[in-house]
């Protein structure tokens, strides 16, 4: 409980923040409307107040930089009480040209009791701010006349061609007969002769032709004063008839020394001349308040940019609240629900819909596992419908197998097929079948269709994790590392968490799923094998096959069963056989059973290494003959690291064969070191040593073979089907309990 209290407080804090933010957004929308052409309104106010007088006062401020702590709270009250007629910003009223900054300065300047005007400076221009300045305030360069004085505003940013401005200003001044002339330009024209940290050439008007022409024009037309900002200091210089004033202390960063300090400039215009007065503020903003001010503008900007940021922020906080709610208020039980009673479902016949991306006659671990489960469930009076791709040589008559034509076939042997999941007849057939549970064998394509059907039919879905997808990146038209290291794991996690239960063949596979974040109820259930079929093979059949393959009685026969594909690591065994051939003290033969798109390449490699006589690619063997070929062998060898179980290893053990395999997640739970075989790291030297040890030590070989046979007895198809039947019952019980459904009544009879 102690641990949950801070989380509960955080939950309510997030909830309060959302309420405040929503309220604040409503306030902004209703009480701070959009604005445009502000300068037009302000100049109209000026004309109304001053056109009939020749004496007035105004203040010039520079580098406001959206300051709340200094300008809004300190300087604005002083300006309002200073008996001024208007206020002019000499540049950098905003800290940048973002929409949020323009809206903030608009709100701040509206606290003034007098009209105000802005100079287009470097900060107004930054971050694509030029179009915002034009929309909200007006042109970058402009002029107005009031009280027998003319005011001209120039663009020092380079946004407006300087020659055009010179032409415009020359025409304006040459035709003007005002008593006083004032010019405002964001960048200073005259060098400041003071020692300062800010004396950087980039802070001045850096177009020499523009600067020299302006200075000459100001002298020619007897401009009274030129005001600039951009530097965080105060400077006043007279050149000829013109006073050049740099003012940059209206709220931006200053050093609070004799050169750089907070201030504004008061200008009093009289009939006989003008008078400028420095108004210094001996204040400094505490660093803590400066940080709070920055945070306030961050919050303010989130809303002013538009609805996107606002919605994003609310959604993020909403997700946090949901997460916190589930962590705090939802009771969690990390143990299985021991109150579930699967009996009502175990006592009745079930209808099971199975969706798979490959099936017989395609030979592979998944199709064989599905077929054995289907037969086992049928033997226990359950009805199974298999939805699978169609193949050219599939059986002509099948019961409860819905074949789906393929859109695309991949691989050299067309072994991987993408069925046409968009056919309406698939959904119609599954609905007509009315399954009690849907069993999915792949997390994509037909598997995804099966999961969708389960949701539509309101029945549970169970997923068997057969395949380590990350080892099949070479089949995917994406960069291998992206699929292997990111997409494959995320795909399995997402799919498994959508299902109502997951069946894994080994404990190591279950551990993998937990590590990637699968939280669905999991059941460890190895795939069954046809154990009895392996015991029915006679010595006469084995000897006949030995003669057919021209294998002498003294040869040690290695067997391996695998699809000849990249992920099966066949190259490892070919290279290891080269080592074993050089060290073996007795003759041997390696029989590789299986086919695939790598066959021709592997055969070339075998020939290049001089292994043609001992390493034989037998190709595909009919399933009914596999028990005989297993019994022909003495030792089973395996190197694949892409298995979740390695069903062929259990089949080999059922044929009385010890195993040498490369250690991986699918092997670790089946092969027990020096009990029924050896499992080595993916090192050819270590693997070859284990193989040679079994060849040379007959007593060890006999003991491991006996143990392998005993180990395989527990994996019969009947046991497999019975255990899966129990898993179905548990998943159905959990599903009905979760959704408040009534358990079925036991069937009559």
N, C-alpha and C positions, 0 to 999 in steps of 0.2 A: 504493500500500500504506500510506503514511503516513496518508492520509485515512481508511482503513478501520479502523485500530487503535482510535481512540476509539469508533467505532461498535461494534466487537466488545466492548470493555469495557462499554459501555452495555448491550449485549445481555445479557451475563452478569450485570450488576448487576440488570437488570429480572427476570431469571430467578431470581436469589437472593432478591429482594424478594418475589416470588410464593411461593416455598417458605417463607420466613419468615412471611408473612402467613397462609398456609394452616395452618402449624403453630401460629401464635398463635391462630387461630380455633378450632382443635381444643382448645387449652389452655383458652380461655375457656369453651367449651361443656362441657368435662368437669370443670374445676377451679373454675369460678365459676358455680355453679348459680343459678337464679332464687331470689328471696327475697320474703317478704311478712310483714306484721304483726310487724316487727322489735321495735317497742316492747313488745309483749306478752312476748316472750322476755326483753328487757332488764329489764322490771319484775319478772318472776319471779326473775331473778338477784338483783335488789336486795332483794326480800323474803327470799329465802333467806339473804342475808348480813347484813341490818340489822334485821330485825324484833325481835330480842331485845336491841337496844342503843339507847341514846339519844344516843350520841356517835359522830360520823362526820365524814368530810371529803369534799368534792367540788370539782371544778373547773368553772368556767364559761368557755366559749370563744365568741367571736362573730366572724362574717365569716371562716370558714375558706375559703370560695370555692374549694373543690376544690384547695387549694394542696398541691402535692407537695413543692416545694422548702423551704417553711417549716413548714407544719403537720405533714406526714407525716414528714419527715426530721429536723426539729428539735424540734417541740413534743411529738409523740407519745412519743418516748423520755423526755422530761422528765416527762410525765404518768405514764408507766409506772413511773418510779423515785421518784415523789413520795408514795408511801404514801396514795393516794386510794382512795375506795370507789366512786366513779362519776364520770362526766363528762357535762355538759349543754351543748349548743349553744344559745346565745341567739338564733340566727337566722342565715340566710345561710350555712349549711354548704356549700351548692352554689353554683356560679357562675351557674347558671340551672337552670330546671326540666326540662331535657331528660333523656331516659332515660339517656343516656350519663353525665351528671353525677351522677345518683342512684346508678348502679352504681359509679361511681368513688368517691363518698364512702362507700358501703357497704364497699367494699374497704379504704379508708383507715381507717375507724373500727374495722374488725375487727382492726386491729393493736394496738388498746388491750387491756390486760390486765383492764380493769374494764368494767362495764356503761356504756352511754351512751344518751342521749335527745336528741331534736331538737325545737327550737321551729319552728313553721311561720312562715317569714318571707317577705319580698318576693321573694327569689331562688327560694325553694322554689315560690312561686306562679307565677313567670314562665314563658313558653313552654309553657302548658298543663300546668304541673307539679303542679297541685293533685291531679289524679286519681292521678298517680304517687306523690305523698307518701302519699295515703290508702291506696293499694294496698300500697306497700312498707313503710311505717312505722306508719300508723294515723290516727286522727282529727286534725283541725286543732287542736281544743282538748280537753284531757283533764287528768286529775289522778291522783295516787297518794299514798299515805301510807306512810311507813316511818320507823323510828327516832324516833317521837314528833314527826314533822314532816310537814307536808303541802306538796305541790308542785303548783302549778296552771300550766297552759300555755294561753295565749290566742292568738287569731288576729287580728292587726292588719291583715291584707291587705284586709279587706272581703268575703272569700269567705263568711264566716259572719256572719249578721246580729248586730250588736253588742248589741241588746236581749236576744236570746236568751242571749248569753254573760254579760251582766250578771245576768240571772235565775239562770242556772246557777251563776255564781261566788258570788252572794249566798246561795243555798241551801247551797252547799258550805261557805263560811266561817261561816255562822251556826250550822251544825250541827257544826262541828269544834271539838274541844277540845285540839288539838295544842299543844305548847309553842312550836313555831316554824312560820312560814308563809312560803313563797317563791313568787313569781310570775314567770313568764317570758313576755315579749311582744316580738316582733321589733322594733317601732319604739319609740324612747325617748319617754317621757311628759313629762319635764322638760327645759326649755331648758338647753343647755350654756353655762356662762358662761366660755368660753375663746375666744381668737382662733384661728380655724381656717378653712381653705379649704372645709371640708365643712359649714359651718353653713348648711344649706339647709332651709327650712320643710318641703319635701317629704320629708325624711329622718325627720321626727318623725311621731308618730301624728296624722294630720291630720283626725280626726273629733273636734271639740271636745266634743260631748255624751258620747261614749264616754270620752274622756280625763278630763274633769271627774268623771264618775261613778266611774271607776276610782280616781282619787286620793282621792275622798271615801270610797269603800269601803275602801281600804287603810288610811286613817287610822282609820276606824270599827272595823275588825277587827284593827288592830295588826299588819299584815303586816310581817315583819322586813325583807325585801329584795325589790326588783323589778329583774330583769335584762333588759337590752335590747341589741340590736346595731345594725346598719344604719349607724352612723357609725364610721369607721376610727380610733378614738381610745379613750382611757380617761377616764371621768369618774365621780366618786362624790359624791353629794349626799344630805343628810338633810333630809327634810320630815316634821316630826312624828315619829312612831315608825318611819317607813319610810326605809330606805336605797335610793336609786335609783342603780343602777350601769349605766353604758353601757360595753360592752366590745366592741371591734371590731378586734382586732389579731392574729387567730389564723392569718393567712396571706394575707389580701387585700392590696390596695394600701395602703401607708402612706407617710408622708413621712420617717420615721426622724428625727423631731425630738422636742422635749419634750412635744408634744401628741399626735402621731400616731406610734405605735411598735408593734412586735410584743410581744404579752403574752397572758397569761391570768390569771384571778382564782381564787385558792384560797379556799374557804369552809370553816371549821372550826366544827362545831356542837357545843356543850357544853351541859350541863344548865343552866348559869347564863347562857347567851347564845351569840351567834355572833361569829365574827371573820373579816373578809375581808382577804386579803393580795394585793397586786398582784405578779405575777411577770413582770417585764420581761425581754425578750430583746433584747440589744444586737446584733442581727444585721441584715443587709441582703442581699437576694438580688441577685446580679449580673444585669444586663440580659440577658446572653447566656443564662444559665441560665433566666431567666424566659421567653425566647423558646422555648428547648428544651422547657420544661414545657408551654407552649401547644401546641407541635407534637405533643407526646406525647398530650395530651388530644384533639387532632384525630384522631390515629390511633386512639386508644382508642374515640372516639365512633363511628367508622365501623363498628366491629364490634358495639358494644353496641346500636345502634338496631335491628339485625336482619340477616337474611340478604340483604336487597335491596342495601344498600350494599356488603356484602362481595362479593356476586356481581358487582355493577357494577364495583367496583374491580379484581377479578381479571380480568374480561373486558377492561377497558380496557388493563390491563397486558399481557394476552395479545395484544391487537391490536397493541400497540407491539412486542412481541416478534416477532410474525409479520412486521410491516413491517420491523423491523430485520434479521430473518433474510433476507428477500428482498433487502434492500439490501446485505447483507454477504456472504452465503454463496452466493447464486444468481448464477452468471455471467450477464452480460448482453451481448448483441450488438445494438447499436442499428442495425446495417446489415441489409439484406435478406439472406436465406439464399441465397447464390449457388450452393449445392450442390443446390438443388431442381431436379428434372428433370421438366418437365411433359410430356415426349414420350409416355410411355405413355398419357396421357389424350387427347393431341391426335391420336393415331393410332387412336382408336376412337370409335364413336358414343356420345354421352352422353344420358342422360335428365335433363332439367332441369325441376324444378318451380318455377313462378313464382307468387308471392302478391302481389296488388295490391288496393288499396281502390277503385280506379276503372279502367275499361277501356272499350274501344269497346262500344257506339256513343257513349259519352260522349266528347266532343272535348276534349282537353287535351294538354299536353306529355307527361305520364307515360303515358297510354294509347297515344299515337302512338309513343313511344319503345319501349314494351314490344312493340307489334305489329311494329315494324320489326325489333327484335332477334329476335322469334319467327320471322319470315319468313326472316331472314338465317341463323339457326341451322338451320332446316329445310332451307334450300338447301344447307347444309354437312353434311347427313345426321345432324343431331341431332334428338332428339324432345323436344318442349316441351309441358308441361301447364300451363295457366294457370288459377289459382283466383281468381275475380273475382266481384263482385256481379252480380246479375241486373238487367236494365233492361227497361222495357216494350217498346221497339222493337228489342231485340237480334235478331241473325240467328237464324232457326229451326234452321239446321243449322250446327254448329261442330265442328271436330275438336279433341279434347283441350283443351276449354275447360269447366271445371267452374263453372257458375253457381250462386251462393249467394243465396237470397232474403234480403231486407233486413229488419232489425228496425226501423230508423229511417232516414228520408230527410230530409236537411237542405238548406237553401237554397231560394230562390224557385223554382228550376227542378228541385228535388230532385236537384241534381247530386252531392251528397255522400251516400253511403249507408253505413250500418253493417250489414255482412252478418251473418247468423246463424252465428257461428263455433262455436256449440255443437252443430251438427248432426253426428251420428256418421258420416253418409255422406261427409263431407269427409275425415275421417281414413281411412275405409275405402278411398276412391278413391285417395288419395295413397299409401297402403301398397301397393295393388294396382299402381300405376304404378311403384313401386320406383325413385325418382329417385337419380341419382348425386350430385346437388348441388341445393340449394334456393336460389333467387334471390328475395330479398325487396325490394319496392319501396316499402314504407312502414314506419315504426318502430312502428306501432300496429295494433291490431285484427287484420286478416288477416295483417299482417306478423308480429305476435306469435305467431299460430297457426302460421305457417310456421316460425318459429324453434323453437317447441316441437316441431313435427313433425321438424325436422332433428335435434334432440337425441334424440328417441325412435327415429328410424330410423338414428341413428349415421352421418349424412352431414354434410358441411360446409354452412354457410350463408353466403351472400354478400349484402350489402346495398348497393343503389344509393341514394346520397343525392341524391334528385331535388329536394326541396322545402325551402325555408327556412320552417320551421314558425312562427317568430316573427311572420311577416307574415300568419298566418291566425288570429290571436287573436280576430278578430271572429266566427269560427264556433264558438268554444268557450264553453260556459256557465260561464266563470270570469272573475274580474276580469282585464281585458286586460293590465295591467302584470305581474301575477303570472305569467300564462302566457307572455307575450312575453319577459320578462327572466329568468325562473327555470326554469319547467317545460319550455319548449320545448327549451332547450339541454341540460338535464339528461336529458331523454327521449332525445334523439339520442345523447348521449354513452353513456348506459347501454346502449342498444340496439346501437349500433355496436360497443362493446367486447365484447358477447356473441357477435358474429358472427366468422367465420373470415377474412373479408376485406371490404373496403369499396371500392366503385367510385364515384369522383367525376368529374363531367364536366369540371372545370376545376382548375387549380392553386390558384386563390383559394379554391375550395370545400375543397380538401385542407388549406389553411392554416387555415381556420375550424375544421375538425374537430380539428386538432392543438391549436389554441388552447383549445378547450373540454375537452380531455383525452382524445380518442380515441387509443388506442394500437394498434388493430388494423391489420394490414397494409393499405395503401391503394393503389389503382391509379387513375391519372388516365386516363379514357377518355370522350371526348365522345360524345354520342349521334349515330348516323348519320342521314343524310338521303337521300331518293330523288333523288340528283343527276341521274341520267339522265332522269327524268320531266320535270324542268324544261327540259331541252334539246330535248325533243320537241314543245313548244308551237310552233305556226306563227304567222306574222304575220297570216294570214287569221283565225285563231281570236281573236287579240288584238283585231283591228279590229272583228270582229263583237261582241265583248263591249263594246268602247268605245261602239259605236253603241247597244247595248242599254241601257247606263247613261247614254246621252246626254252623253258626255264629248267635248268638242271636241278636235281635234288639237293646238291650241296650249296646252292646259291641262297643267300639271305635276301628275302624279298621285302623291299620297302614300298609301302602304299601311301599315297596321298590323294585326297579328293578335294577338288576346288575348281571354281570357274577360272579360266585363264584370263585374268583381268589384272590391271595394274595394282588395285588395292589388295590383292591376295598375296603379293610379295613372293611370287614364284622365282624371280631372279635370285633371291636370297638362297633358295634351295639348290638352284643350278650351280651357283658359285661354291656353295658348301660341298656339293657332290664332287667337285674338282679336288677339294682338299681331302675328302674321305677316300677317293680313288687312290690318291698317292700314299695313304697310310693304312688302308684296310689290309688285314691278314687273311681274308677269305673273300671269295667272289660274292658279288651282290647285284641286284637289279632294282631299279627305282621305277615303279609304275605310277604315272601321273594320270589320274582319271578326271575327266572334265574337259570342257571346250570353252572357247571364248575368242574375243577379238585379238588377243595377244599371241595366238598359237603360232602363226608363221614367224613372228619375231623371236619367240622363245626357241622354236626349232632351229633357227639360224644360230642362235647363241649356243645351243647344245652342240651343234655340229662344230662350231668354231673352237669349242673347248675340248673336243675329242670325246664327248660323252654319249655319242649316238647309240652305242651298244648297251649302255647301262641305264641311261635316262630315257624312258620311253613315254611319249605322249599318246595315251590310248584313246583319247577323245571321250565323247559321251557314252555312257553305258546305260541301258534301260534300267529303270528303278527296280524292276523285279529281279535283275541279275546282280544287283549291288552286293547283296549278302555273300554271294559266291566269290566275288572279287576281293572283298575284305578278307574272307577266310583264306585266300591264297597268300596273303601277306604274313610276315613275321613281326614287323614293327610299323607303326603308323607315324608319319612325319608331317609336320605342319609348321608354317611360318607366317600365316596371315595375322595381322594385328587389327583387322577391321571387324572382328566378330563381336557379337554380344554374348554368344554362348559357345559356338563351335559344335554344332550338332553332329557333324561328321566325326568328331572325336569320340563322342558317346557311342556312335555306331561302330567305330573301330574297336572300342573297348568291349562292346557286345560280341565282337568277333574274336575276342581273346587276344587283342593286340595291345602291347604297351605303347605309350605315346611319347614322342619328343617334339615339343612345340616351343615357339617363341612366346615369352610371357606377355600377356595383354589382358585387357578387362574381360574378354569373353573366355579366356583360357584359365585364368587364375582360380576360378571356383571349381573347375572340372578336373584339371590335372593336379594331382597331389604329389609333391616332390618325393621321389624315391618310394612311392607307394604304388601308383599306377603309371608312372612315367617320369619324365623330366621336363621342366620348363626353364628356359634360359633367357638371358637378355638377348636383344637383337644383335648378337655378336656371332659371326660365322665360326670363329675358332671355338668358342664355348659350346655352341650348338653341335658342331662336328664332334667334339670330344664326347658329348653325351651319347650321340649316335654310335660312335665306335665302342663305347663302354658296353652298350647293350648287345652289340654284335659279338664282342669278345667274351663276355661273362654270361654263360648259358644259365647258370643257377639264378643270377639276378634277373635275367630276361624271363625265366619261367615264373619266378615269384611275382614280378610286376604284371605279367600277363594274367595270372590267376586273380590278382587283386583288381585288375581292370575289369575282368568279367564279372566279378562280384559287385563292383561299384555300379556297373551298368544295369544290373537287375532292377534297380529302383526306378528306372526311367521308361517303363513300358507305356504303350499308347493308352491302355486302359487306366492306368494310374494318372496319366496326363489328363485325360478327359474327365476323370472323376474330380481331380483337383480344380480344373478350370470350371467345372460345374459348380463347385463350392464358391469359387471367386465370383461367378455370375450371381449366385444367391446373395453374397455379401453386398455386391454393388447394387443389386435391385432393392435389397432391404434398406440400404442407406439412401438411395434415391427416393423411395416411397416415404421414408421417414422425413427427409428434408423437405419434400413438397406436400406433405400431409395426405398422402394417398393411402388407401386401405390395402392391406396385404391380401393376396388372392386366397380363396378357400381351397383346401386340399381337393384334388380331383377324386371323383367317385371311383370306387373299385379298387 
